[in-house]
Amino acid sequence: EQLQSVKSTVTDAVKTTVQTEMKSYSEAVGSSSAPTTRAPDVKTLKSAVKEVVQTEDRSRNLIVFGLKEEAHEDTGNKISEILDYLGEKPRQDSVRIGVQKSESGGQRPVKVN
């Protein structure tokens, strides 16, 4: 499901880029007074696609701060409990992000996607 969503987003982005950046041969040659524009190169297209994919991927993330951290914890269950309390039941995966500084030092954020 997520792969299909990313695929359709990338396809739409490439179609939009091609439609706005590419001209037909007759349009390009038809007006000699118009400044010439060249088609986007492969590097530009790859960059545009990469940006869209990263934006789409990050838009599905949720960062939770202040969740008590314990040794050998299961963040998935903790996040499920929070989402159940909020009345949400999405399929999710979670992980602590950042470096654990010490046993007693603060809580690292939890990334949920």
VENFENDA-V377914 format. One record per helix or strand of 3 or more residues. SS is the DSSP state (helix for helix, strand for strand). FROM is the first residue (numbers start at 1). LEN is the number of residues. If there is no record, write none. Layout:
ss:from:len
SS:FROM:LEN
SS:FROM:LEN
//
This chain:
ss:from:len
helix:2:20
helix:25:6
helix:42:17
strand:62:3
helix:75:11
strand:94:3
strand:110:3
//
